[in-house]
Amino acid sequence: MTATVPSINHLFEKTKAGETMALVVVFAILCLCCWASFYFILCIINGSRSYEWNCRLVTLVHGIVAICITAYIGYVDGPWPFTHPGTKNTPLQISALVVSLGYFIFDMAWCVYFRTEGPVMLAHHTMSILGILLTLLLGESGIESCAVLFGSEVTNPLLQTRWFLKQTGRYETPLGNAVDVLFVLLFVVMRIFVGGTMLYCELISPRPRFFIKCGGVAMYALSWAFMVDIVRFAMRKSKSWHKQRVRKEMVEANGHDGKMD
């Protein structure tokens, strides 16, 4: 999949504005086929695993690819999304968005078919698809979309690791606890604080179009919907850790009393 990005980028650099959308459609379909093919190959190779296991492997790979590309765009290729929102899309930004568009369409279809996700996640995928399409159609605000994509996907590897740990019976371990803590902290920092700063810069800038700003507000509101679930999870986890600590202290105390007798 990673080899697709430079080739798309090279083609976009040589096309005129009128031809760009045609290429976007072609390569979006190509990326969709690549992600679907990757999934079916995993299903063949990991025949003993569930369909969800293989789909989450695809999700994990997309998360890593998206993080790497968008991090390079934001920190190296530029421009800086906090100071230059609403600028014209670069070929590399278009490439990153097209790759993710293909993935989101695939994953949306998979989730609808297998009915594994609730309305919040389906809303996330729907807004991601529409937001990417709007950005590509307008030919601008690609840097903000890549920044949002980075913030959305940066917690993805931890989320998938948590699920795989559960499936393999290794979740109730120090590693599982570390993954949970890191996931919550990273989500709060990136999706709430950094995401809020990004939204503020988007809203006060005169360059981004009204629809793009509305999309930013919608994505940030969705982050808070996820945040409510995460707070509930953190409270349950905290109570669970407290009970485990009390139980451990009681066991140690009983063992100590036994030795004293």
BELWO-V241669 format. One line per field, one symbol per residue. ss: DSSP state (H for helix, E for strand, L for the rest). Layout:
BEGIN
ss: ???
END
This chain:
BEGIN
ss: LHHHHHHHHHHHHLLLHHHHHHHHHHHHHHHHHHHHHHHHHHHHHLLLLLHHHHHHHHHHHHHHHHHHHHHHHHHHHLLLLLLLLLLELLHHHHHHHHHHHHHHHHHHHHHHHHLLLLHHHHHHHHHHHHHHHHHHHHLELHHHHHHHHHHHHLLHHHHHHHHHHHHLLLLLLHHHHHHHHHHHHHHHHHHHHHHHHHHHHHHHLLLLLHHHHHHHHHHHHHHHHHHHHHHHHHHHHHHHHHHHHHHHHHHHHHHHHHHHL
END
